[in-house]
Amino acid sequence: MDRLSSTPIFSVPDDILGQIRLVWQQTREPLIVPLLKVLVVVCLVMSTMLFVERVYMGIVIFFIKLLQQRPEKQYKWEAMGEDIEAGSLAYPMVLVQIPMYNEKEVYQLSIGAACGLSWPADRIIIQVLDDSTDPAIKELKKRECQRWASKGINIKYEIRDNRKGYKAGALKEGMKHSYVKQCDYVAIFDADFQPEPDFLWRTIPFLVHNPEIGLVQARWKFVNSDECLMTRMQEMSLDYHFTVEQEVGSATYAFFGFNGTAGVWRISALNEAGGWKDRTTVEDMDLAVRASLKGWKFVYVSDLKVKSELPSTFRAYRYQQHRWSCGPANLFRKMAVEIIRNKKVSMWRKFYVIYSFFFVRKIVAHVVTFVFYCIIMPATVLVPEVEVPKWGAVYIPCTVTLLNSVGTPRSLHLLVFWVLFENVMALHRTKATFIGLLEAGRVNEWVVTQKLGDAFKAKPGKAHRRLRVWIGQRVHALELCVGAYLFVCGCYDLANGKNRYFLYLFLQSFAFFVAGIGYVGTFVPIS
């Protein structure tokens, strides 16, 4: 009796522990150590590729700023003046498309901003493409369009009987209407984007005076970047994209991707490229690549900013990042051979698109961030025979991090939080990247990113929640598992290790735990 009571209830039998130790000892030297060494080398190669790409970008953007190279200097740009004889006919006809889907909080802002664009009233058509499935929301948007129409605005409210192709399908359907044939250019704004009145005056001249230009892209400006820490982190990532990646692609005549909104297309370029396709979840990037292969040039105007909203809930941000990571990888799979075989563009542009734009930024950057810094390096703590050189473990990631931070100087004090958060998101980006490359599972999943507008800023919601709903929305098992793995590695390194990674491992595990329990971003109650 005494012997039974002294045995711990949850103890693991010694024979099982012995078997685990035996298996570990037998596989460690012949299998685990060599495999881990190979993975370290592969990750170091990918880190070097990312490092070289970031340094190249940094050097180019430095000279762009030093030489004050602006698109108005690269291309012909003249303000459009009045023609007394021709009158308003001297101005090209512009179509403005606003694709929408159940946006209850922001639709008035976007429609109002589009209707407020300064352009001759008889030379612009506002087209609201509503795919909403909620009859009440559809009615609200229809009434809003009717209200603007009563003020003399040429606005069209268009719906369809299905959501085939999602946004790409809506845009493609919108181009089929007879009144579109009279238009020369099409400006596109997502439902939460609010262009300034002079947007067309600053973009259309590039297209009018330079027949080789197919697209003019503006920069995004975030109205809710200070809403929470998560939106600040997003701002840092996107500012690098707009401040460096888009700028370099435009200034070097290489390539940059259309951001899907806040841009103006030459309709003839859009049609020549084959129009909108819904084969991936990045229909905007798909169109841009195809237009580029036809020889069309793109212009990025960095000082032209369009107000937009960042997703402020972790759920919405995860869905967005899945789409933004899975789509490019899937598009790369579909178009790599076509890009290589293309004969209309230079070898430099093809190399830039395949290697820099797709492979390094859309695949390597995601994979190496998660696999190397959250899986392989922690594993070397448990297998001390495998070492990561200091230049790969410290110098390269620090340099890349500093180069990434140049886009948002005001958030430099948040750099550590940003690194930890980006590593957490790299888990989902890596998973989505492989789904896209393998064309498996959720490859074509499209979940519209929820935007809150001002709906939840002035009136906090109810605190009472059913446990099932709370767990379903806020508890994420994958993050918790990775957090536990990093915590175990940190404890082992603190007790027995020589790498002294434990400080990083504990901080990173904490970041995964915080994300795992959903304590990130704004939590929107559901009644």
C-alpha positions as CSV (number, residue, x, y, z in Angstrom):
1,M,0.0,0.0,0.0
2,D,2.8,2.4,0.9
3,R,4.7,1.5,-2.2
4,L,1.6,2.2,-4.4
5,S,0.9,5.5,-2.7
6,S,4.4,6.8,-3.3
7,T,4.2,6.3,-7.1
8,P,3.3,9.6,-9.0
9,I,-0.1,9.3,-10.7
10,F,1.2,10.8,-14.0
11,S,4.7,9.2,-14.0
12,V,6.0,7.7,-17.3
13,P,7.3,4.1,-17.0
14,D,11.0,3.8,-16.9
15,D,11.0,1.4,-19.8
16,I,9.3,3.9,-22.1
17,L,11.8,6.6,-21.2
18,G,14.6,4.1,-21.8
19,Q,13.2,3.3,-25.2
20,I,13.0,7.0,-26.1
21,R,16.6,7.6,-25.0
22,L,17.7,4.5,-27.0
23,V,16.0,5.7,-30.2
24,W,17.5,9.2,-29.7
25,Q,21.0,7.8,-29.2
26,Q,20.7,5.5,-32.2
27,T,19.4,8.1,-34.6
28,R,21.3,11.2,-33.3
29,E,24.8,10.6,-34.9
30,P,23.8,8.8,-38.2
31,L,20.7,10.8,-39.0
32,I,19.8,13.9,-36.9
33,V,23.2,15.5,-36.8
34,P,23.9,15.2,-40.6
35,L,20.3,16.3,-41.5
36,L,20.5,19.3,-39.2
37,K,23.9,20.3,-40.7
38,V,22.4,20.2,-44.2
39,L,19.4,22.2,-43.2
40,V,21.7,24.8,-41.6
41,V,23.7,25.2,-44.8
42,V,20.5,25.5,-46.9
43,C,19.2,28.2,-44.5
44,L,22.5,30.0,-44.5
45,V,22.4,30.1,-48.3
46,M,18.8,31.5,-48.3
47,S,19.8,34.0,-45.6
48,T,22.6,35.2,-47.8
49,M,20.3,35.5,-50.8
50,L,17.9,37.6,-48.7
51,F,20.8,39.7,-47.3
52,V,22.2,40.4,-50.8
53,E,18.8,41.4,-52.1
54,R,18.2,43.8,-49.2
55,V,21.6,45.4,-49.5
56,Y,21.0,45.8,-53.3
57,M,17.7,47.5,-52.6
58,G,19.3,49.7,-49.9
59,I,22.0,50.9,-52.3
60,V,19.6,51.6,-55.1
61,I,17.1,53.5,-52.9
62,F,20.0,55.5,-51.4
63,F,21.0,56.8,-54.9
64,I,17.4,57.4,-55.9
65,K,17.0,59.7,-52.9
66,L,20.5,61.2,-53.4
67,L,19.9,62.0,-57.0
68,Q,16.3,63.0,-56.3
69,Q,15.1,60.8,-59.1
70,R,11.4,61.3,-59.4
71,P,9.0,59.8,-62.0
72,E,8.2,63.3,-63.3
73,K,11.9,63.4,-64.3
74,Q,12.0,59.9,-65.8
75,Y,8.9,60.4,-67.9
76,K,7.1,63.2,-69.6
77,W,4.6,64.9,-67.3
78,E,2.6,68.0,-68.0
79,A,-0.4,69.3,-66.1
80,M,-3.5,68.9,-68.3
81,G,-4.7,72.4,-69.3
82,E,-8.0,73.6,-70.7
83,D,-8.7,73.6,-74.4
84,I,-11.2,76.3,-75.2
85,E,-12.2,74.8,-78.6
86,A,-12.4,71.1,-77.5
87,G,-13.8,71.9,-74.0
88,S,-14.2,68.8,-71.8
89,L,-13.5,66.6,-74.8
90,A,-9.8,67.4,-74.4
91,Y,-9.8,65.2,-71.3
92,P,-9.7,61.4,-71.6
93,M,-12.7,59.4,-70.3
94,V,-11.9,57.7,-67.0
95,L,-13.7,54.8,-65.4
96,V,-13.4,54.5,-61.6
97,Q,-14.1,51.0,-60.2
98,I,-14.9,50.2,-56.6
99,P,-15.3,46.5,-55.9
100,M,-17.3,45.8,-52.7
101,Y,-18.4,42.9,-50.6
102,N,-20.5,43.4,-47.5
103,E,-18.6,46.4,-46.3
104,K,-21.1,48.1,-44.0
105,E,-18.7,50.4,-42.1
106,V,-16.6,52.0,-44.9
107,Y,-18.7,52.0,-48.1
108,Q,-19.9,55.6,-47.6
109,L,-16.3,56.9,-47.3
110,S,-15.0,55.2,-50.4
111,I,-18.0,56.1,-52.6
112,G,-17.9,59.6,-51.3
113,A,-14.2,59.9,-52.0
114,A,-14.6,58.5,-55.6
115,C,-17.5,60.9,-56.3
116,G,-15.3,63.8,-55.0
117,L,-12.6,63.2,-57.5
118,S,-11.8,66.4,-59.4
119,W,-12.3,65.7,-63.1
120,P,-14.7,67.0,-65.7
121,A,-18.1,65.6,-64.7
122,D,-18.9,64.3,-68.2
123,R,-15.6,62.6,-68.6
124,I,-15.7,60.3,-65.6
125,I,-17.9,57.3,-64.6
126,I,-18.0,55.9,-61.1
127,Q,-18.7,52.2,-61.1
128,V,-19.7,50.5,-57.8
129,L,-19.3,46.7,-58.3
130,D,-21.2,45.2,-55.4
131,D,-20.9,41.5,-54.6
132,S,-22.5,41.8,-51.2
133,T,-24.6,38.8,-50.1
134,D,-26.5,40.7,-47.3
135,P,-29.6,42.3,-48.8
136,A,-29.7,45.0,-46.2
137,I,-26.1,46.1,-47.0
138,K,-26.8,46.0,-50.8
139,E,-29.8,48.3,-50.3
140,L,-27.7,50.7,-48.3
141,K,-25.1,50.9,-51.0
142,K,-27.7,51.2,-53.7
143,R,-29.3,54.2,-51.9
144,E,-25.9,55.8,-51.5
145,C,-25.2,55.6,-55.2
146,Q,-28.7,57.0,-55.9
147,R,-28.0,59.9,-53.5
148,W,-24.8,60.8,-55.5
149,A,-26.6,60.3,-58.8
150,S,-29.2,62.9,-57.7
151,K,-26.3,65.3,-57.3
152,G,-25.3,64.9,-60.9
153,I,-22.6,62.4,-60.5
154,N,-22.3,59.7,-63.3
155,I,-22.4,56.7,-61.0
156,K,-23.4,53.1,-61.8
157,Y,-24.4,50.5,-59.3
158,E,-23.7,47.1,-60.7
159,I,-24.4,43.7,-59.2
160,R,-24.2,40.1,-60.5
161,D,-25.9,36.9,-59.6
162,N,-22.8,35.0,-58.4
163,R,-19.4,35.7,-56.9
164,K,-17.4,33.7,-59.4
165,G,-13.8,34.8,-59.4
166,Y,-14.3,37.0,-56.4
167,K,-12.7,40.4,-56.9
168,A,-11.2,39.5,-60.3
169,G,-14.6,38.2,-61.5
170,A,-16.3,41.5,-60.4
171,L,-13.7,43.7,-62.1
172,K,-13.9,41.5,-65.3
173,E,-17.7,41.7,-65.3
174,G,-17.5,45.4,-64.8
175,M,-15.4,45.9,-67.9
176,K,-18.1,44.2,-70.1
177,H,-20.7,47.0,-69.8
178,S,-21.2,49.0,-73.0
179,Y,-20.4,52.4,-71.4
180,V,-16.9,51.2,-70.6
181,K,-16.0,51.1,-74.3
182,Q,-15.8,54.9,-74.3
183,C,-13.3,55.0,-71.5
184,D,-9.5,55.2,-71.9
185,Y,-8.3,54.5,-68.4
186,V,-9.6,52.8,-65.3
187,A,-8.8,53.7,-61.7
188,I,-9.4,51.1,-59.1
189,F,-10.0,51.6,-55.4
190,D,-10.9,49.0,-52.8
191,A,-13.8,49.6,-50.5
192,D,-11.8,51.2,-47.7
193,F,-9.7,53.5,-49.9
194,Q,-10.2,57.2,-50.0
195,P,-8.3,59.1,-52.8
196,E,-7.7,62.8,-52.6
197,P,-9.7,65.0,-55.1
198,D,-6.5,65.6,-57.2
199,F,-5.7,61.9,-57.7
200,L,-6.6,61.8,-61.4
201,W,-4.9,65.2,-62.1
202,R,-1.6,63.7,-60.8
203,T,-1.8,60.3,-62.4
204,I,-3.5,60.6,-65.8
205,P,-0.8,62.9,-67.3
206,F,1.7,60.0,-67.1
207,L,-0.6,57.9,-69.2
208,V,-1.6,60.6,-71.7
209,H,2.0,61.8,-72.5
210,N,3.8,58.4,-72.3
211,P,2.1,55.7,-74.5
212,E,4.4,53.0,-73.2
213,I,3.1,53.3,-69.7
214,G,0.4,50.9,-68.8
215,L,0.0,51.5,-65.0
216,V,0.4,54.3,-62.5
217,Q,0.5,53.1,-58.9
218,A,0.0,55.4,-55.9
219,R,1.2,54.7,-52.3
220,W,-1.1,53.6,-49.4
221,K,-1.5,55.8,-46.4
222,F,-2.9,54.2,-43.3
223,V,-5.5,56.0,-41.3
224,N,-5.5,53.6,-38.4
225,S,-1.8,52.8,-38.0
226,D,-1.9,54.0,-34.4
227,E,-4.9,51.9,-33.4
228,C,-3.0,49.1,-31.7
229,L,0.5,47.6,-31.7
230,M,-0.4,45.1,-34.4
231,T,-1.3,47.9,-36.9
232,R,2.0,49.6,-36.0
233,M,3.8,46.4,-36.9
234,Q,1.9,46.2,-40.2
235,E,2.8,49.7,-41.0
236,M,6.5,48.9,-40.6
237,S,6.3,46.0,-43.0
238,L,4.2,47.8,-45.7
239,D,6.2,51.0,-45.5
240,Y,9.3,49.0,-46.5
241,H,7.4,47.6,-49.4
242,F,6.2,51.0,-50.6
243,T,9.3,53.0,-49.7
244,V,11.9,50.6,-51.1
245,E,10.6,47.7,-53.1
246,Q,8.0,49.6,-55.3
247,E,10.3,52.6,-55.6
248,V,13.3,50.5,-56.8
249,G,11.2,48.5,-59.2
250,S,9.8,51.7,-60.8
251,A,13.0,53.7,-60.9
252,T,15.1,50.9,-62.5
253,Y,12.5,50.2,-65.1
254,A,12.5,46.6,-63.9
255,F,9.2,45.6,-62.4
256,F,6.9,46.1,-59.5
257,G,3.5,44.5,-58.7
258,F,0.2,46.2,-58.9
259,N,-1.2,46.5,-55.4
260,G,-4.7,45.9,-56.5
261,T,-6.0,49.3,-55.6
262,A,-5.0,53.0,-55.7
263,G,-3.8,52.7,-59.3
264,V,-4.8,53.7,-62.8
265,W,-4.6,51.3,-65.8
266,R,-4.5,52.1,-69.4
267,I,-7.5,50.0,-70.6
268,S,-5.7,48.9,-73.8
269,A,-2.8,47.6,-71.7
270,L,-5.2,45.7,-69.5
271,N,-6.9,44.1,-72.4
272,E,-3.7,43.3,-74.2
273,A,-2.5,41.4,-71.1
274,G,-5.6,39.3,-71.2
275,G,-7.7,41.1,-68.7
276,W,-8.6,39.9,-65.2
277,K,-8.1,36.3,-64.3
278,D,-9.1,34.4,-61.2
279,R,-6.6,31.5,-61.3
280,T,-4.9,32.8,-58.1
281,T,-5.8,34.9,-55.1
282,V,-3.5,37.7,-56.3
283,E,-5.3,38.8,-59.5
284,D,-3.6,42.1,-59.3
285,M,-0.1,40.7,-59.4
286,D,-1.1,38.2,-62.1
287,L,-2.3,41.1,-64.3
288,A,0.8,43.1,-63.7
289,V,3.2,40.3,-64.6
290,R,1.3,39.5,-67.8
291,A,1.2,43.2,-68.8
292,S,5.0,43.5,-68.0
293,L,5.7,40.5,-70.3
294,K,3.9,42.4,-73.1
295,G,6.4,45.2,-72.7
296,W,4.3,47.7,-70.8
297,K,6.0,50.0,-68.2
298,F,4.8,50.9,-64.8
299,V,5.2,54.1,-62.8
300,Y,5.1,54.3,-59.0
301,V,4.4,57.8,-57.6
302,S,5.6,57.6,-54.0
303,D,4.4,61.1,-52.9
304,L,0.9,60.4,-54.0
305,K,-0.8,58.8,-51.0
306,V,-4.3,57.3,-50.8
307,K,-5.9,56.8,-47.4
308,S,-6.7,53.2,-46.5
309,E,-7.3,51.0,-43.5
310,L,-5.2,48.2,-42.0
311,P,-6.9,45.1,-40.6
312,S,-6.9,45.6,-36.9
313,T,-8.1,42.1,-35.8
314,F,-5.7,39.2,-35.8
315,R,-8.2,36.9,-37.5
316,A,-8.5,39.3,-40.4
317,Y,-4.8,39.9,-40.7
318,R,-4.1,36.1,-40.7
319,Y,-6.5,35.6,-43.6
320,Q,-5.0,38.5,-45.5
321,Q,-1.5,37.2,-45.1
322,H,-2.5,33.7,-46.2
323,R,-3.9,35.2,-49.4
324,W,-0.9,37.5,-49.9
325,S,1.6,34.6,-49.4
326,C,-0.2,31.7,-51.0
327,G,-1.2,33.7,-54.1
328,P,2.3,34.8,-55.2
329,A,3.7,31.4,-54.7
330,N,1.0,29.8,-56.8
331,L,1.4,32.5,-59.5
332,F,5.1,31.7,-59.6
333,R,4.4,28.1,-60.1
334,K,2.0,28.9,-63.0
335,M,4.1,31.6,-64.7
336,A,7.8,30.8,-64.2
337,V,8.2,28.9,-67.5
338,E,6.2,31.6,-69.4
339,I,8.4,34.3,-68.0
340,I,11.6,32.4,-69.0
341,R,10.3,31.8,-72.5
342,N,9.1,35.4,-73.1
343,K,11.0,37.2,-75.9
344,K,9.5,40.7,-75.5
345,V,11.3,41.8,-72.4
346,S,15.0,41.9,-71.5
347,M,17.0,39.2,-69.7
348,W,17.5,41.7,-66.8
349,R,13.7,42.2,-66.3
350,K,13.1,38.4,-66.5
351,F,15.8,37.8,-63.9
352,Y,14.5,40.5,-61.7
353,V,10.9,39.2,-61.8
354,I,11.8,35.5,-61.3
355,Y,14.7,35.8,-58.9
356,S,14.2,39.0,-56.9
357,F,10.5,39.7,-57.1
358,F,9.2,36.1,-56.8
359,F,11.8,33.7,-55.5
360,V,13.6,35.8,-52.9
361,R,10.8,38.1,-51.7
362,K,7.8,35.8,-52.0
363,I,9.3,32.5,-51.1
364,V,12.8,32.6,-49.5
365,A,11.9,35.6,-47.2
366,H,9.0,33.7,-45.6
367,V,10.6,30.3,-45.4
368,V,14.0,31.3,-44.0
369,T,12.4,33.6,-41.4
370,F,10.3,30.9,-39.9
371,V,12.3,27.7,-40.6
372,F,15.7,29.0,-39.7
373,Y,15.0,31.3,-36.8
374,C,12.1,29.5,-35.2
375,I,12.9,25.8,-36.0
376,I,16.5,25.1,-37.1
377,M,18.4,27.5,-34.8
378,P,16.5,26.4,-31.7
379,A,17.1,22.8,-32.7
380,T,20.9,23.4,-32.6
381,V,20.5,24.0,-28.9
382,L,19.4,20.4,-28.4
383,V,22.2,19.2,-30.8
384,P,25.3,21.1,-29.8
385,E,27.4,19.2,-32.5
386,V,25.7,21.5,-35.0
387,E,26.7,25.1,-34.9
388,V,25.4,28.2,-36.7
389,P,28.2,30.7,-37.5
390,K,27.9,34.1,-35.9
391,W,27.6,35.9,-39.2
392,G,24.5,33.8,-40.0
393,A,23.0,33.9,-36.5
394,V,23.6,37.5,-35.7
395,Y,25.1,39.7,-38.3
396,I,22.9,38.9,-41.3
397,P,19.5,39.1,-39.5
398,C,20.5,42.3,-37.7
399,T,21.5,43.9,-41.0
400,V,18.4,42.8,-42.8
401,T,16.2,44.0,-39.9
402,L,17.8,47.5,-39.9
403,L,17.4,47.7,-43.7
404,N,13.8,46.7,-43.4
405,S,13.2,49.5,-40.8
406,V,14.2,52.4,-43.0
407,G,10.6,52.8,-44.2
408,T,9.2,53.8,-40.8
409,P,11.8,55.8,-38.8
410,R,9.1,56.7,-36.2
411,S,8.8,53.1,-35.1
412,L,12.5,52.3,-34.6
413,H,11.9,51.9,-30.9
414,L,9.4,49.1,-31.7
415,L,12.0,47.1,-33.7
416,V,12.3,44.2,-31.3
417,F,8.5,43.8,-31.2
418,W,8.4,44.0,-34.9
419,V,11.0,41.2,-35.3
420,L,9.1,38.9,-32.9
421,F,5.7,39.6,-34.5
422,E,7.1,39.1,-38.1
423,N,8.6,35.7,-37.0
424,V,5.1,34.7,-35.7
425,M,3.5,35.7,-38.9
426,A,6.2,33.9,-40.9
427,L,4.7,30.7,-39.6
428,H,1.5,31.4,-41.5
429,R,3.3,32.8,-44.5
430,T,5.5,29.8,-44.8
431,K,2.5,27.4,-44.6
432,A,0.6,29.5,-47.2
433,T,3.7,29.6,-49.5
434,F,4.0,25.8,-49.6
435,I,0.2,25.5,-50.1
436,G,0.6,27.8,-53.1
437,L,3.7,26.0,-54.5
438,L,2.1,22.6,-54.1
439,E,-1.3,23.9,-55.2
440,A,-3.0,22.1,-52.3
441,G,-5.6,22.7,-49.7
442,R,-6.6,26.3,-49.3
443,V,-4.8,27.5,-52.4
444,N,-7.8,29.4,-53.8
445,E,-9.4,30.4,-50.5
446,W,-10.6,34.0,-50.6
447,V,-11.7,35.6,-47.4
448,V,-12.4,39.4,-47.7
449,T,-10.3,41.3,-45.2
450,Q,-12.6,42.8,-42.6
451,K,-12.3,46.5,-42.2
452,L,-14.0,48.2,-39.2
453,G,-14.0,51.9,-40.0
454,D,-15.2,53.9,-37.0
455,A,-17.8,51.3,-36.0
456,F,-16.0,50.0,-33.0
457,K,-13.8,53.0,-31.9
458,A,-16.4,54.9,-30.0
459,K,-18.6,52.1,-28.6
460,P,-16.9,49.1,-26.9
461,G,-18.9,45.9,-27.4
462,K,-20.3,43.5,-24.8
463,A,-17.8,41.5,-22.8
464,H,-19.9,38.4,-22.3
465,R,-18.9,35.6,-24.7
466,R,-19.7,32.0,-25.1
467,L,-16.6,29.9,-24.4
468,R,-16.9,28.1,-27.8
469,V,-16.9,31.3,-29.8
470,W,-14.0,32.7,-27.7
471,I,-11.9,29.7,-28.2
472,G,-12.7,29.4,-31.9
473,Q,-11.6,33.0,-32.6
474,R,-8.8,33.6,-30.1
475,V,-7.0,30.4,-29.4
476,H,-4.6,29.2,-32.1
477,A,-3.1,25.8,-31.5
478,L,-0.3,26.1,-34.1
479,E,1.2,29.2,-32.4
480,L,0.9,27.6,-29.0
481,C,2.8,24.5,-30.2
482,V,5.7,26.5,-31.7
483,G,5.8,28.6,-28.5
484,A,6.1,25.5,-26.4
485,Y,8.9,24.2,-28.6
486,L,10.8,27.4,-28.3
487,F,10.3,27.6,-24.6
488,V,11.6,24.0,-24.1
489,C,14.7,24.9,-26.2
490,G,15.2,28.1,-24.2
491,C,15.1,26.2,-20.9
492,Y,17.5,23.6,-22.2
493,D,19.9,26.3,-23.4
494,L,19.7,28.1,-20.1
495,A,20.5,24.9,-18.2
496,N,22.9,23.0,-20.4
497,G,23.6,24.9,-23.6
498,K,26.5,26.9,-24.9
499,N,24.8,28.9,-27.6
500,R,23.3,31.5,-25.2
501,Y,20.2,31.8,-27.4
502,F,17.9,31.5,-24.4
503,L,17.0,35.2,-24.2
504,Y,15.9,35.3,-27.8
505,L,14.1,31.9,-27.4
506,F,12.1,33.0,-24.4
507,L,11.1,36.3,-26.0
508,Q,10.1,34.6,-29.2
509,S,8.2,31.9,-27.4
510,F,6.3,34.6,-25.4
511,A,5.4,36.2,-28.8
512,F,4.0,32.9,-30.0
513,F,2.1,32.4,-26.8
514,V,0.6,35.9,-27.0
515,A,-0.6,35.2,-30.6
516,G,-1.7,31.7,-29.6
517,I,-4.2,33.0,-27.1
518,G,-5.3,35.7,-29.5
519,Y,-4.1,38.7,-27.4
520,V,-3.1,40.6,-30.6
521,G,-4.8,43.5,-32.3
522,T,-8.3,44.6,-31.7
523,F,-10.9,42.1,-30.5
524,V,-14.3,42.7,-32.0
525,P,-17.1,41.2,-29.9
526,I,-19.8,39.2,-31.6
527,S,-23.3,39.5,-30.3
